[in-house]
Amino acid sequence: QVQLVESGGGLVQAGGSLRLSCAASVSIFRFMIMSWYRQAPGKQRELVARITIAGSTNYADSVKGRVTISRDNAKNTVSLQMNSLKPEDTAVYYCNAVRNGLDVWGQGTRVTVSS
């Protein structure tokens, strides 16, 4: 059973930075497409960033240039470095892992950006 555990959320002022981390419980992590999603109050969950098995990345337009997703296959972790945070980045951020029909979500970590 795959488990994902996020960490690193918190309260930060606008313009600040946070680094979110997601740890996977299995070694097949390196064969999984990893993504970060977020869900703001009253809004649908949306994709923030994705990194493939080969390391290719894509980002939501709203975060391009401010956010970097990376993975460490040796440590079974995926990270999301967020800079120049804005109040509209406030949301619960979720880690997601996908492989061959397996679709796993973490419990989420809350990010609050104050103006």
C-alpha angles and dihedrals in degrees: 000000000000118000127186123199121191126201140167103068123132147118119311136166121248110278092030131115138239134182118212121198132196122195121200123209098217138065093228084077089104089063095051131094105233126206142173119219130180136203122200122199110285093005137101122259111266136193114255102176141342135199123194130216089264092050099256113148139202131184140199111258090240093064104032111131093016102062133056126190120201139168135211108201092186090060098033091235138130122197137198116205110198121191134176089025119200131202088250089064088070108121146105108279120214131196116220132192125193132185131151096335094322109124116179131178133196123225094257135244123234122236119190121185116193122206 
